[in-house]
Amino acid sequence: MSRPHSALATILAAHRGGKLRITSKLPLRSRRDLSIAYTPGVAQACMRIAEHPEEVRRYTIAGDTVAIVTDGSAVLGLGDIGPRAALPVMEGKAAIFSTFAGLRAFPICLATQNVDEIVATVRAIAPSFAAVNLEDIAAPRCFAIEEQLQDLGIPVMHDDQHGTAVVVFAALLNACRATKRSLRTLTVVIIGAGAAGTAITKLLAPHVHDCLLIDSHGLICDARSDLYPAKRELLAHTNKQNRCGTLADALVGADVCIGVSKPGIITPDMVRTMTPKPIIFAMANPIPEIMPDLARAAGAGVVGTGRSDFPNQVNNALAYPGIFRGAITARAPRITEAMQIAAAHALARLVSRPTPEHIIPSLFDPKVVPTVARAVARASRAH
């Protein structure tokens, strides 16, 4: 048996039967145990919640359980593979919530890509959950779904958007420290105008000199007639000189390039047209927009990717467990931009002396989730 086949078999064996299980917290060893956990004792909890609906968080799993909701339309780098094929990823997310944030989470993979149907389904199941993590839903549908669910009274966040944006912001703060730059002076090029690229742009734009957003047709500028509303809205906060053109045009003189797009589209020659020692986050997975060795050889000062086998892994898993943990602890009805900014600064501060090879902490740093959670909870209470 070849090594690649053996490795594949090992991976598939690890996923066999799924990665989650449901177990009882109460022992059921006797009739008395059953009478407390189920009838007649359970009626006491039911009546308590009926009289005081907010007590559902105290007496049921709704206090710390997250619904991970997807339609399977934008799964990892695999694209629209459907709800069944998305389920292993959602199980993995649930495992991350449990391991790093002490939150129970359950995958909800929906056999529809209709916005109204998804919104209605989430509204219908919301009483069982403390929060909703929207996941792997393609743009622009993801924007409408998230927006329409902000009145649920529990946090609803599409972490492909905001979790990614928070980690990028944290990494950029420390990349500036490592290269002696000021955030306010930066011209930032963002490649990819989907969920992640849009959220990164919205979070960064008020804090940098300018953001230039690139989609598959080039720079997003006022002359374009093919922009859907979410892209056109971004023009109010980006591309101050209304530049049009290609990715290569946009990178000339830029300080930062953030890629959330596809493999290999940044060339070394493009890097050489940027300012000296530019910051490059090439986050396409599994193959980045430019490989780190090529970027560094072309003069990049700091390089980050989405991969764990290179320095500076810019991964949304650094943010969303702590963000949800903090929001749930604070009983926040929604996750605000102020909470996201607080999370980014908290994450950045965990690296006390950033260097070009170390601008972001590891997910396995035990301080990450509690530090982010505390910052998010404080920001929630402050507003």
Summary of the structure (lengths in Angstrom):
residues: 383
radius of gyration: 22.2
end to end distance: 59.5
largest distance: 75.4
contacts: 1315
relative contact order: 0.10
helix: 47%
strand: 13%
